[in-house]
Amino acid sequence: MELRDIEIFLTLAEELHFGRTAERLRVSQARVSQSIKQQERRIGGALFERTSRSVRLTPLGARLRDRLEAGYREIMAGVEEAVAAARGQFGTLNVGVYDNQSQEIAAVLDLFRQRHPQCELRIREVLPTDPFAGLRAGRVDVAVLWLPVREPDLAVGPELFTEPLVLAVAPDHPLAGRDEVDLEVLGDYPVASPDGPIPDYVWQAHTPAVTPGGRPVRPGVNVATLAEAFTAVSAGTVISPIGSYTAASRLRNDLVFLPFADGPIMRYAPVWRGAGETPLIRAFLQAAADTR
């Protein structure tokens, strides 16, 4: 018995009317009648009692309906689930972000959730000193990272947002009383350096290796996390550029954040494994594009 014939049978068993069944399934009454006759011939017994005034299930038809209904619902649920998954509407999407920067893509996350309510969205923190580990280990499906990213195994999407940098110093640091600083001061004091496998070209978008005047930036304490960086800065051991959005969420008595007069602007974009693109990732990218 074909799936369409099962659908015709179950619909007629519910409607008990050939015309309404045909209208509901958008087929002709002749198609409904032909299907039922074929099923009855195949089974070898009448499934419906037909008169000029009514249509009723026979006991054989009632038993067949009871057996087919549960199986049909399971089949259709499976088909709907497969369609949803193919469209990126089902499953789990792990999105990696730095620190609290999920706030900066809140509109993207909200739109994704509205479009794909069956999908579970999980936010994973990405370490600035090891930005690609989660992607390569499969813990993160798509990450919002600062640019540039020039890794052959990773794909990069369009820019999502930008962020100015500020300079974090201790309250008693010689720079603390200034209204703003320029990048040249990075040549005057030890600067926090990364304790992790971040490529130099990526880190230098955040902390340059030389000042605009050509002086080398002297690496200070190695830090693996933002918390370690703040601890080293508050102790007066180093100074460090910090994203202004992160700084705004970390106002504390043991740190001072100074605007750069000429500081770089960090650019952020979605990044994912080039060989691992999924419908869910494409759905996230579409939400990001539509939000922009």
N, C-alpha and C positions, 0 to 999 in steps of 0.2 A: 504494500500500500504506500503510495507516494505521500510525502508530507502535505502537499496541497490537498490531497483527497482526505487526509485525516482532519485538516483544518475545515474543510467543507462539511464533513460528517459532524464534527463537534459543534460547529456553528449552527447547523440545522437542528441538532439535538437540543440546543439552547433556544433557538428562535421558534422552532416548530412551524416554520413558514418558509416556503421556497422563495417567495419574492423578497422578503426581508433578508434572508440569507444571501441571496444574490446581490442585493444592494449593499449590504455590509462588507462583502468580500470584493465588490466591484467586478463581478462576473455576470454572465447571463444566467437566467433561470434554466435554460437548456443545459448549460455547463454543470449546474448543481445537480439537476436530474440525472444527467449522464454519469456523473461521478458516483452518485448513490447506487444507481443500477449496476455499475461495474463492481462496486464493493459487495453488493448483495450476491452477484453472480460468483465472485471470488470466494466469498464466505459460504455460500450455499444456503442462505436463509434470508428472510425479510428483516430489515433493520427498522423500518418505519411502516406504520399503517396509514394509508392515504385514503382520504375520502374527499368529496367535493368541498367539504366544510372544514376539515381539520387534518392535521398531521400529528401522529403520536408515535413514540418509540415503542417497538415491540420489546418483550423481555430480553430477547437476544441483543437488540440494539442498546438497551439500557446497560446490560453487562459489558458490552464493548465500550460504551461511553465511559463507564467507571474505570475500566482498565487503561484506556487511552489518555484520559485527561491528565493524570499525574506525569506520565511520560512526555506528553506534548509540552507541558509547562516547563519541564526540565530542559527539553531540547531548545525551546525558545529562549529560556534564560541563558543557556550556554551561548547561543548565537548572539544575543544582546551583549553579553559580557565580552565576547570576542570583538564585536564591532566597537565597543567602548574602548577596549585596549588598543585596537588599531588606530583609533582616533586620538589616542593619548588621554583618555578620560578615566582610566582605571589603573590602579597600582600605586606605587610609592615613588615620589621624586625627592631625592636628597639634594638640597641646594646649599652650597658652601658659601659662607660670607666671612669677612674679617670682623672680629669683635661684634659690635652692635649694629653693623651696617645693613642689617635686614630692614631697618627703618628707612634707609635711603631707597630701597626697592619695594617699599610697602605697597605702592600702587600696582606694581607688577604682580606681587604675590596675591593681592586681593582679586585682581582680574583673573588670574589663573584659577583661584579657588572658585570664583563665580562660574567660570566656564566648565570646570572639571570637578564638580562636587564629589565624585566617587574616588578621586585621587587623594591619597594622603601626602601632604607636603611636610617634609622634615627639614629643619634648618640646622646645618652643621657648621661649627666654627672652623675657620681656616687659619693656621698660623702664618703670620706675615713672613717668617723666616723659612717656611717650608710649604709654599703655596700649592704645589702640585701633588703632594703626597696622597691626599684624599682622592683626587681624581684617578691617579694611577693605581691606587689600591682598590678602587671600586666602591669606596665608602661614600663618595660624592659623585653625583651624576653630572651636575653642572655647577660651576663656581663663578662667583662675581669677583674678579681679580683686577688689580691695577695693571695697567699696560706700561710697557710693551710685554707681550708674550710671544716668543718666537721659538716654540718647541715643536719639532716635526710631528709628534704624536698627538698634539692638541690643536683643536679648532677654536677660533676666536670669533665671537659675534660682534654686532654693532655696539658702539659706546652707549652706556646707560646713564651715567652721571659723572660729574667731575667734583673734585674736592681740593680746596687750597690747603697748603701745609702751614703749620705754625711751629715755633720752636719751643720745646719744653726745657725749662731750666729750674734749678732749685730757688727757693725764695731769697736766699742770701747770696746767690750767684751775682757776679759783677754786671751781668746783662739784665738782671731781673727788673731794674727800675726803668728800663727803656719802654717807649711806647711801641716801637717796632724795631726790627733788625733786618739786615740784608744777609744774603748767602755768604758773603765774605767772612762773617764771624765764624763760620764752620772751620776756618783755617786757624783759629786762635785757641780752640779748646778741644780736648778729646771728645769724640762723638761715638755714641753707642753703635756697635757693629753687630751683624747678625750671627747667631750661633745656630746655623742650620744650612741646608743645601740650596738655598735660594741662589739662582744664577746672578753673577755680578751685574749683568745688564739690567736685570729686573730691580735689584736693590738700588742701583744708581739712579733710577727714576725717582726714588724716594730720598736717598742720601747720596749726593754726588761724590765722586772720588777726588775731585779737585774743585776749588772755588772758582767763581767767574774770573778772578785775577790770576788763576793758574797755580795757586798754592795747594799742596796736598792736604786733604782732610785726614786728620790723624785718628785712626781707630782707637777706641777706648775699650770699655768692658763689653764682652760678648753677651748678648741677651737672646733668649729663644722665644720669649713671649712678651706681650705688651706689659704685663704685670712686672716682669723682670726689668724691662726698660724704665718703667716709672720708678721702681725702687732704686735703680742706679742713678737716675736723674735727681730724685729727691735727696739722695745722699751727697749730691754734689760731685759725684765721680765723673759724670759725662753730661753732655747736652744731647738733645736728639730732636730732629724733625718729627712731627706727629700730624696725622690727619686732623683737620680742624673739626670735623664732625665727631671724631673720637674724643678730642679734647673737650668739646662742649658737653659731652656726657660724663666727663671725668673731672669736674671741678673739685679741687681738694686744696687743703691748706699747705701741703708740702710741695706743691708744684705751681709754677707760673708759666702761662702760655703766651708767647709773643708773636704777633703777626709778622710775616715776612713781607718786606716791601717789594722784593723781586723773586719770591719763592716760586718753585714749580707748581703747576696744577696737576694733581693726580687724575688720571682718566681710568674709568672702570668699565669692564665689559664682561659678558658671559663667556666662559671657557669650558669646553667639554672634550672628552676623548674623541678624536676624529673617527676612529673605527667603532665607536660605541654609541653613535647617535640613535636615539629611540624616538617613538612618537611622543612620549612625554617631554623629552627635551625640546622637540620641535614645537610642542604646544607652549612650553615656557618661553621660547624665543619669539613666538608669535605674540604672546601676551606682552613681552618686553617691547616689541616693535610697535604694537598698537598703543601702548602706554606712552611711548615717546611721541 
